[in-house]
Amino acid sequence: MPLHRIYESVKSSKKIFEYVADNAGAQLKLYGKVH
């Protein structure tokens, strides 16, 4: 597997991770407000 392909997949999984982390943070804020 070429290096740039690995770099691309790492970048995209980082984006996914950030997206999930943002969503989790928003969920926690909502949860905190409700409870």
C-alpha distance matrix in Angstrom:
0.0 3.8 6.5 8.5 6.7 7.1 10.5 11.4 11.1 13.0 15.5 16.2 16.7 18.9 20.9 21.4 22.5 24.9 26.2 26.9 28.5 30.7 31.8 32.6 34.6 36.5 37.2 38.6 40.8 42.2 42.7 44.5 46.8 47.7 48.5
3.8 0.0 3.8 5.6 5.5 6.7 8.9 10.2 11.2 12.8 14.6 15.9 17.1 18.7 20.5 21.6 22.9 24.8 26.2 27.4 28.8 30.7 32.1 33.2 34.9 36.7 37.8 39.1 41.0 42.6 43.4 45.0 47.1 48.3 49.2
6.5 3.8 0.0 3.8 5.4 5.2 6.3 8.7 10.1 10.6 12.3 14.4 15.5 16.5 18.6 20.1 20.9 22.5 24.4 25.7 26.7 28.5 30.3 31.3 32.6 34.7 36.0 37.1 38.9 40.7 41.5 42.8 45.0 46.5 47.3
8.5 5.6 3.8 0.0 3.8 5.4 4.9 6.1 8.7 9.7 10.3 12.3 14.2 15.0 16.5 18.4 19.7 20.9 22.5 24.2 25.3 26.8 28.6 29.9 31.2 32.9 34.5 35.8 37.3 39.0 40.2 41.5 43.5 45.0 46.0
6.7 5.5 5.4 3.8 0.0 3.8 5.3 5.0 6.3 8.6 9.8 10.6 12.3 14.1 15.4 16.6 18.2 19.9 21.1 22.5 24.1 25.7 27.1 28.4 30.1 31.7 32.9 34.4 36.2 37.6 38.6 40.3 42.2 43.4 44.5
7.1 6.7 5.2 5.4 3.8 0.0 3.8 5.4 5.2 6.1 8.5 10.0 10.6 12.1 14.3 15.3 16.2 18.2 19.9 20.9 22.1 24.1 25.6 26.5 28.2 30.2 31.2 32.4 34.4 36.0 36.8 38.3 40.5 41.7 42.5
10.5 8.9 6.3 4.9 5.3 3.8 0.0 3.8 5.5 5.1 6.1 8.7 10.0 10.4 12.4 14.3 15.1 16.4 18.4 19.9 20.7 22.4 24.3 25.4 26.6 28.6 30.1 31.2 32.8 34.6 35.7 36.9 39.0 40.5 41.5
11.4 10.2 8.7 6.1 5.0 5.4 3.8 0.0 3.8 5.4 5.0 6.2 8.6 9.8 10.6 12.4 14.1 15.3 16.6 18.4 19.8 21.1 22.7 24.2 25.6 27.1 28.6 30.1 31.7 33.2 34.4 35.9 37.8 39.1 40.4
11.1 11.2 10.1 8.7 6.3 5.2 5.5 3.8 0.0 3.8 5.4 5.1 6.1 8.4 9.8 10.5 12.1 14.1 15.2 16.3 18.0 19.8 21.0 22.2 24.0 25.7 26.7 28.2 30.1 31.5 32.4 34.1 36.1 37.2 38.3
13.0 12.8 10.6 9.7 8.6 6.1 5.1 5.4 3.8 0.0 3.8 5.5 5.2 6.0 8.6 9.8 10.3 12.1 14.1 15.1 16.1 18.1 19.8 20.6 22.1 24.2 25.4 26.5 28.3 30.1 30.9 32.3 34.5 35.8 36.6
15.5 14.6 12.3 10.3 9.8 8.5 6.1 5.0 5.4 3.8 0.0 3.8 5.5 5.1 6.3 8.8 9.8 10.6 12.4 14.3 15.2 16.5 18.5 19.8 20.9 22.6 24.3 25.6 27.0 28.8 30.0 31.3 33.2 34.8 35.9
16.2 15.9 14.4 12.3 10.6 10.0 8.7 6.2 5.1 5.5 3.8 0.0 3.8 5.3 5.0 6.3 8.6 9.8 10.5 12.3 14.1 15.2 16.6 18.3 19.8 21.1 22.5 24.2 25.8 27.1 28.3 30.0 31.8 33.0 34.4
16.7 17.1 15.5 14.2 12.3 10.6 10.0 8.6 6.1 5.2 5.5 3.8 0.0 3.8 5.3 4.9 6.0 8.5 9.6 10.4 12.0 14.0 15.1 16.1 18.1 19.8 20.7 22.2 24.2 25.5 26.3 28.1 30.1 31.3 32.2
18.9 18.7 16.5 15.0 14.1 12.1 10.4 9.8 8.4 6.0 5.1 5.3 3.8 0.0 3.8 5.4 5.0 6.1 8.5 9.8 10.3 12.1 14.1 15.1 16.2 18.3 19.7 20.8 22.4 24.3 25.2 26.5 28.6 30.1 31.1
20.9 20.5 18.6 16.5 15.4 14.3 12.4 10.6 9.8 8.6 6.3 5.0 5.3 3.8 0.0 3.8 5.4 5.1 6.1 8.6 9.8 10.5 12.3 14.1 15.2 16.5 18.3 19.8 21.1 22.6 24.1 25.5 27.2 28.7 30.1
21.4 21.6 20.1 18.4 16.6 15.3 14.3 12.4 10.5 9.8 8.8 6.3 4.9 5.4 3.8 0.0 3.8 5.5 5.0 6.1 8.5 9.8 10.5 12.1 14.1 15.3 16.3 18.2 20.0 21.1 22.2 24.0 25.8 26.9 28.2
22.5 22.9 20.9 19.7 18.2 16.2 15.1 14.1 12.1 10.3 9.8 8.6 6.0 5.0 5.4 3.8 0.0 3.8 5.4 5.1 6.0 8.5 9.8 10.4 12.1 14.2 15.1 16.2 18.3 19.9 20.6 22.1 24.3 25.6 26.4
24.9 24.8 22.5 20.9 19.9 18.2 16.4 15.3 14.1 12.1 10.6 9.8 8.5 6.1 5.1 5.5 3.8 0.0 3.8 5.5 5.0 6.0 8.5 9.7 10.4 12.2 14.1 15.1 16.4 18.3 19.6 20.8 22.6 24.3 25.5
26.2 26.2 24.4 22.5 21.1 19.9 18.4 16.6 15.2 14.1 12.4 10.5 9.6 8.5 6.1 5.0 5.4 3.8 0.0 3.8 5.5 5.2 6.2 8.6 9.9 10.7 12.3 14.2 15.5 16.7 18.2 19.9 21.4 22.7 24.3
26.9 27.4 25.7 24.2 22.5 20.9 19.9 18.4 16.3 15.1 14.3 12.3 10.4 9.8 8.6 6.1 5.1 5.5 3.8 0.0 3.8 5.4 5.1 6.0 8.5 9.8 10.4 12.1 14.2 15.2 16.1 18.0 19.9 20.9 22.1
28.5 28.8 26.7 25.3 24.1 22.1 20.7 19.8 18.0 16.1 15.2 14.1 12.0 10.3 9.8 8.5 6.0 5.0 5.5 3.8 0.0 3.8 5.4 5.0 6.1 8.6 9.8 10.5 12.3 14.3 15.0 16.2 18.4 19.9 20.8
30.7 30.7 28.5 26.8 25.7 24.1 22.4 21.1 19.8 18.1 16.5 15.2 14.0 12.1 10.5 9.8 8.5 6.0 5.2 5.4 3.8 0.0 3.8 5.4 5.1 6.2 8.6 9.9 10.7 12.4 14.1 15.2 16.8 18.6 20.0
31.8 32.1 30.3 28.6 27.1 25.6 24.3 22.7 21.0 19.8 18.5 16.6 15.1 14.1 12.3 10.5 9.8 8.5 6.2 5.1 5.4 3.8 0.0 3.8 5.4 5.1 6.1 8.6 9.9 10.6 12.1 14.0 15.4 16.5 18.2
32.6 33.2 31.3 29.9 28.4 26.5 25.4 24.2 22.2 20.6 19.8 18.3 16.1 15.1 14.1 12.1 10.4 9.7 8.6 6.0 5.0 5.4 3.8 0.0 3.8 5.4 5.0 6.1 8.6 9.8 10.2 12.0 14.2 15.2 16.1
34.6 34.9 32.6 31.2 30.1 28.2 26.6 25.6 24.0 22.1 20.9 19.8 18.1 16.2 15.2 14.1 12.1 10.4 9.9 8.5 6.1 5.1 5.4 3.8 0.0 3.8 5.4 5.1 6.2 8.7 9.7 10.4 12.5 14.3 15.3
36.5 36.7 34.7 32.9 31.7 30.2 28.6 27.1 25.7 24.2 22.6 21.1 19.8 18.3 16.5 15.3 14.2 12.2 10.7 9.8 8.6 6.2 5.1 5.4 3.8 0.0 3.8 5.4 5.1 6.3 8.5 9.8 10.7 12.5 14.3
37.2 37.8 36.0 34.5 32.9 31.2 30.1 28.6 26.7 25.4 24.3 22.5 20.7 19.7 18.3 16.3 15.1 14.1 12.3 10.4 9.8 8.6 6.1 5.0 5.4 3.8 0.0 3.8 5.4 5.1 6.0 8.5 9.9 10.6 12.1
38.6 39.1 37.1 35.8 34.4 32.4 31.2 30.1 28.2 26.5 25.6 24.2 22.2 20.8 19.8 18.2 16.2 15.1 14.2 12.1 10.5 9.9 8.6 6.1 5.1 5.4 3.8 0.0 3.8 5.4 4.9 5.9 8.6 9.8 10.3
40.8 41.0 38.9 37.3 36.2 34.4 32.8 31.7 30.1 28.3 27.0 25.8 24.2 22.4 21.1 20.0 18.3 16.4 15.5 14.2 12.3 10.7 9.9 8.6 6.2 5.1 5.4 3.8 0.0 3.8 5.4 5.0 6.3 8.7 10.0
42.2 42.6 40.7 39.0 37.6 36.0 34.6 33.2 31.5 30.1 28.8 27.1 25.5 24.3 22.6 21.1 19.9 18.3 16.7 15.2 14.3 12.4 10.6 9.8 8.7 6.3 5.1 5.4 3.8 0.0 3.8 5.4 5.1 6.3 8.7
42.7 43.4 41.5 40.2 38.6 36.8 35.7 34.4 32.4 30.9 30.0 28.3 26.3 25.2 24.1 22.2 20.6 19.6 18.2 16.1 15.0 14.1 12.1 10.2 9.7 8.5 6.0 4.9 5.4 3.8 0.0 3.8 5.4 5.2 6.1
44.5 45.0 42.8 41.5 40.3 38.3 36.9 35.9 34.1 32.3 31.3 30.0 28.1 26.5 25.5 24.0 22.1 20.8 19.9 18.0 16.2 15.2 14.0 12.0 10.4 9.8 8.5 5.9 5.0 5.4 3.8 0.0 3.8 5.5 5.4
46.8 47.1 45.0 43.5 42.2 40.5 39.0 37.8 36.1 34.5 33.2 31.8 30.1 28.6 27.2 25.8 24.3 22.6 21.4 19.9 18.4 16.8 15.4 14.2 12.5 10.7 9.9 8.6 6.3 5.1 5.4 3.8 0.0 3.8 5.7
47.7 48.3 46.5 45.0 43.4 41.7 40.5 39.1 37.2 35.8 34.8 33.0 31.3 30.1 28.7 26.9 25.6 24.3 22.7 20.9 19.9 18.6 16.5 15.2 14.3 12.5 10.6 9.8 8.7 6.3 5.2 5.5 3.8 0.0 3.8
48.5 49.2 47.3 46.0 44.5 42.5 41.5 40.4 38.3 36.6 35.9 34.4 32.2 31.1 30.1 28.2 26.4 25.5 24.3 22.1 20.8 20.0 18.2 16.1 15.3 14.3 12.1 10.3 10.0 8.7 6.1 5.4 5.7 3.8 0.0
